[in-house]
Amino acid sequence: MTQSTVASRTGGPALPQERRLVTEIPGPGSLERLERKRALVADGVGTTLPVFVTAAGGGVLVDVDGNSLIDLGSGIAVTTVGNAAPGVVTRVQEQVAAFTHTCFMVTPYDGYLDVCAALAELTPGDHAKKSALFNSGAEAVENAVKIARVATGRDAVVAFDHAYHGRTNLTMAMTAKNMPYKQGFGPFAGEVYRAPMSYPFRDGLAGEEAAARTLDVVEKQVGTANLACVVIEPIQGEGGFVVPAPGFLPALAEWCRRNDVLLVADEIQSGFCRTGDWFACDHEGVVPDLVTTAKGIAGGLPLAGVTGRAEIMDAVHVGGLGGTYGGNPVACAAALGAIEEMRSHDLAGRAREIGTIMHERLTGIAAEHPVVGDVRGRGAMMAVELTEPGTTLPDPVRTAAISAYCHSQGVVTLTCGTWGNVFRFLPPLAISDALLHEAFDVVAEAFRATA
């Protein structure tokens, strides 16, 4: 991708696409504001890298001290189209000038309908679909479970080892990792059960074998007649970018169909071109009954959705779904702009190009550093898992050291995984090849510096 192409996607050439360090990271301006944050913001709201940003776009974040950092996180897969994509900016400006809010449940507007139409077209399957819009991924998941329970008349929900679904009471129950997401916040919602996930690096099972193991647990510990839905991330996010073995998801979907259990695909992190398809389920042709979306849907504005088979979505009584801000007109405008950017620039194809580059760079690092136990992912959603060489024992200490080194050198990296030993790479799809290679030069240097 050329420099001019990047500029065209970020609102103009005013923001140089470069890594530039003029102070230590964080610099004095950010440190001063960090003290203000400590005085004003609850300690429970953490910060991965305390640099205060004043501008962002393409593949860079510029902080108050004038440092320009390469972004390999996209705000945790939110700014897929970039932080100031022209299609998003223009539509948002037009909508703000018209009106900022009415509440769709009071007086509706076209933007909400247009987003639902786009979701019906883009999500997997050619059946009749309807949607309901919300504000966050957790809201989407919680409402998907509500819909599934009403539609089936059953209560039980199955989630998976290493899953992450949100921070509300129900979605905390569905999330696997205790610290920091669940510690001290119980008791949690009931009738949530956990099943083993296909995790090829750790279980060595083929997809069908892993599915048989999972379904054996479900049938014995939950009981098919009690089960409303199975909720799964087609590629797990916070759990460590775990990609299930080929055949696992199709086997799960087939079992759900046979047993009148709803399959809910949590595509909140993996959706909207991130994996090289519009949705991660598309890779194996899996068609869920319900799909939850958020993050990359709206270019940085808060929007989420539940999209599903029309007859399932219509099972809930009038007034049973909604919320004051759900489907806010400005957020809907941003979503329509983001989807326009994804289509016009073939960002699914761009995600595949980025994935090829990242995979080559990461396998090169793995060949040099035996601490890398696994390289995995799809498209622009890639990860490496760090373990004690020759074992599957997690190495979170080395992971933290490498990430800290990257931060000090002006590259924003994120860690994840049940044991905190996974690097996840989620660059904006507007990043240039040159900037991406420079970022991975720093990542490679970080592995060497911490060896």
N, C-alpha and C positions, 0 to 999 in steps of 0.2 A: 504494500500500500504506500502511495507516494505522500510526501509532506502536504501537497496541495489537496489531496483527497481527504486527509485528516482535517485540514483547516476547514474544508467545506462542510464537514460533519460536526464541527464544534462551534459554528457561528462566526467563523472568520479567522484570519491569520494572526490575530492580536496575541494569542497565547502560544508562545514558542513550544514546540513539542521536543523538549530536551530535559535531561536531568541536570540540575544546577544546584550546587551546594555553596551557599555564601556564609553560612554559620554552621555550628554544630547542630545536630538534630536531637532533640528540639532546640530551637534558637531562643534568644532572650525574650523576644516578643511572645512566643508560645509559652515559655515558662512563666512569664508574668500572668498570662491569661489562665494558665493552669492553677495558679494560686487563687485566682478569682473563682474558677470552677470549684475548687475545694471548699470555698466559703459559701457557695450558692447552690451547688448541685448535690443531691443525695449521693453518699459514698457508694451506694449500690449500683449506680450507673457508671460502669467502667469505661475505660478508653484504651484501645490497643496501642495507638501511637499518638501521643499528645502534641500534635502540630495543629495549629488553628488555621483553617483554610480560608483564603480570600477569593480564589478563582480556581476553576477546574474545567477540563475539557479534553477531548481526545484521549490521551493516555497519561495525563499529568494532573497533579494537584499542586497548587502554588500556595505557600503559607505566608503568614504575616511578616516573616523575616526575609521574604524574597526567595526562599528555597523552592525549587521545582522538583517534585518527587514523582517517580514513575509509579503508576497505580496498577497493582496486580490483584486488587480486591473488589473494585467496582461497588464499594459500599455494601459488600456481601451480596454480590450478584444483582444489585438494583440498577446501577447505571450502565446497563448493557449497551445502550445506544450512545453512551457518553453522557457527560454531566450537563451539557448545554446544546444538545442536538437541535439544529434549526427547526425541524418539523415539530419538535416538542415546544420549543420556545415560542414559535409563531402562534400555534394553536392556543397555548396557555395565555399569551398576551391578549389575543382576541377574546377569549372567554372571560378573563378577568374584567376586561372593559365592558362586557355585556352584563354579566352578573356572576357573583361568586358562589351563591348558594340559594336554594329554595327549599330543599329537602324533597327528594323524589317521592316520598310517601305522602307529601302534602300537594305539591304541584309538580308533575313530571316535566322532562325536557328530553330533546332528541339525543343528546350525547350519551346518556345511559343506554338508550336503545341501540345506538350505533356500536357501543362497546360490546353489548350482548350479541349483536349480529356478527361482529368480528370473532368473538369467542366461539360462536356456533360454527363458523366457517373453519376456524383454525384448529380447534381441539380435535383429538382423534375420533374417527368414526363418521359415517355419513347419515346417521339417524337424526330424527328431529330432536333439537336441543333447546333448552332454556337456561338462563343464568340468573343469579342474584349477586349484587355487588356489595362489597364491604370495604374495610379500611386496611386490614392487615392479614398476613398469612394465618396467624392464629385464629382470627375471626372466621376466615374461610374454612379452616379445618373443623372448627367447632360447629359451624353451621352445616357442613357436609355430614357430620355425625348426626345432628338433629334431623336432617332430611332423611338420612338412611334409616333412622329409628322409626320415624313415622311411616315411611314407605313400606317397611318390612314388618312392622309390629313387633320387632325384637329389640333387645337392649344391648347385647354384648358387642364389643368392639375389639378387634385384634390389631395391635401395632407390633413393631419389630424391635429386636435387639439393635442398639446403636441409633434408633430413630430419634429425630428431632421434629416436633410439630408446633411448638410455641410455648408461651408463658402464661396463658390463662389456666384456670384450674383444671379444666378437662384436658387441654393440650399438654399441660405439665404431666398429667397422669399418663399420657400417651408417649411422652418423651422419655428416653431411656436413661440419659445421663443425669446423675444426681447433682453434682457440683459443676457449675453454679446455679443450674436452672431450677432445682427442686428443693435444695437443702433448706429445711426449716419452714417450708411453705405448706405442708400438709395440714389436715388430711386432704387427699385428692379424690376426684370423682371416681365412682365405682364402675364395675362392669367393663373394665379395660384389662385386656390380657395381652401377654407378650409372647411372641413366637420367634424362633431363630431365623436370622437373615442369611441369605446366601452371601458368603464372604470368602471368595476363592482363595485369597492369600492365606487365610487362617483355617478354612475347613477343607480345602482341596476337593470339594465335591462338584460334580457336574450339575448343571441347572436342574435337571429332572430329579437327580438324587437329593439335592438340597430342598426342592419343593416337596418331595415325599416326606422328608424329615419334618418340615414345617407343618404340613397338613396333618401328619400323625399327631403332633402336639396339639393342633387346633381341635381336631376331632375328639381327642381324649380329654383335654383339659377344659375346653369351652363347650363343645357340643354344637353340631351344625344347626340344630333346630333353634338354638338360642342366639345365633350370630346375625347381627344386622349388617356389618361391613368389615372388610379388611382394608386397612389404610396403610399405604406403602409409598415411600419415595422411590421412584424408579431408579434413581441414583441418589444415595443418601448424601445429605449435606453435612451438617454439623457432626454427624457420626463418623466422618472420615472419607467422604467421596467413595463410598463402597459401591462398586458396580456389580450387581448380581451376575452370576454365571449365565451365559446364553441358555435360554429355555426355561429359566426360573419364573420370570414374569408371565410368559404364555401359559405355563402349567398352572400357575396360581389363578390366572384369569379363567381358564377352562374349568377349574374346580369350582370357582365362584358361580359361574354360569349354571353348572350342573346342580348346584345346591341352593340356588336362589339367594345367594349372598351377594351384596353389592361390593364391587371393587372400586375403591377410592384411590386415585393417583394424586399424591401430593407433589405437584410440579412447581411448587413455589420457588425453589432455587434452580431447578433444572429446566424450567420452561422458557419459552420465548427466545428460541434460537441458540440458547447457551450451549447445548450439546451437539450442535450441527444439524439438528432437526428442529422444527417448531416446538416439539415436545419430546422428552426422552422416551416416552412410550412408543413414539413413531418408529424407533429403531428396530423393534421386533414386531411391529404391527399390532401391538396390544391396544385394545379399545376399552377403557374403563367405563364404568357406569357414571361416575362423578369425577371431575377433575378440579382441584383447587389451584388457584394461581394468585400471585402477588409479585413482589420484588421487581423483576424486569418488565412488568406489564406497562408501567407508566413513566419510565424515564426519571424516576426519583420522587414522584409524588405518591402519596399514600392511596393505594387502590388495591383491591383484592376481589376475587370472584370465585363462585362455585358454579360450574357448568356441568349439566348432566342431561340424561335422557328426559325428554319432556314430561313423560308420565310420572317419573320419579320426582322431578322437581315440583310438579303440581300436586304432590301428595299432601303437602303442608297447607293447613288452613290459612285463609286470608288474614294477614296481620302477624303471622307466625314468623316471618322473616323480615329483616330490615334493620334499621338503625339511622339515627339522625344524619350522619355524615356519609353513609354508605353510597358509593357512586356519586360523590361530589362532582359537580359539573366541571370544575377546573381539573380535577384528577382524571375525569373521563376525557377531556380535551387532550391532556398529556398522553394518555394511553393511545388515543387515535393517532397522535403525532408519532409516538414511538413505534407503533405497528407500521405506519407509513414508512418510517426510516428503515425498519427491518425488511420490508418488502422491496423498496426501491433500491437499496444497497445490497440485497441478497446477504443479509447478515448471518443466515444459517450457513451459507457457503463460506463466509468469512470466518465463522467459528471453526469450521473444519480446517481452514488454512492455519489459523492460530493453534489449533490442536496439534497439527503436524509439527509445527515449529517447537511447541512446548514439549511434545513427546520426545523429539530428537534431542533437545537440550537436556531433558531430565534423564533419559537413558544414558546419555554421555556422562552425566554426573554420577549416576548409579554405577557405571563401569569403573569409575575412579574411586568411589567411596562405598565400601561394603556396608556402611550404616544404613544405606537405602535398601530396605527390604522389598519394597514394591513400588512400581510406577503404574498408575491407573487413572482412568477417567475417560471422558469422551468430549471431543470438540474443545471448546474453551472452558472446560470444567475438568481440570487435571490436578493430580495430587501425587505426592510421594509419602510413603510411610517409613518412618525411621525406627529401626530396631537394633538390638545388639547383634553384631554381624553373625550370620549363620543361624539365627534364631528368630522367633516371633515375639521375643520379649521387647516391649516398647521402650523407646529411649526419649522420653519427654525433655530431659535436661539438654541434650544436644539439639533437639528441635527448637527449644527456647533460645539457645545461644545463637543458632544460625539466623533465626528470625530477628533477634536483636541486632545482629551485625547488618542485616539487610536494611533495617530501619535507619541505622546510623549512617548508611551510605546512600540514603535517599530512595529506597525502594519499599513500597508498602506491601507487606506480605501478611498473610493470615494463617493461623494454625487452627486445627480442629481435631476431631477424633475422640473416642471414648477415653483414651489414655493421654490425650494431648500430644500425640507424637506424629501428627500428619500435617504437612504443608498443603494447603489448597490454593490453587491459582485460578483466579477469576478475572482476567483482564477485561476492560471494556472492549467491545468489538470494534470500536473506532481507533484502537491503538495501531500505530504503524509497525511494520516488521522491524525497522531499525531500532525503535524504542523497545520493542519486545526483546530483541537480542541483547540490547544493552542491559536490560533488567536481569536477564538470565546470566549475563557475564558476572553481574554482582552476586547473584545467587550461587554460582559456581565458586566465586571467590570466597563467599561466606562459608561454604563447606570446607574449603582448604584452610581458611583462617581459624576454624574451630576444631580442626582434626586433632 
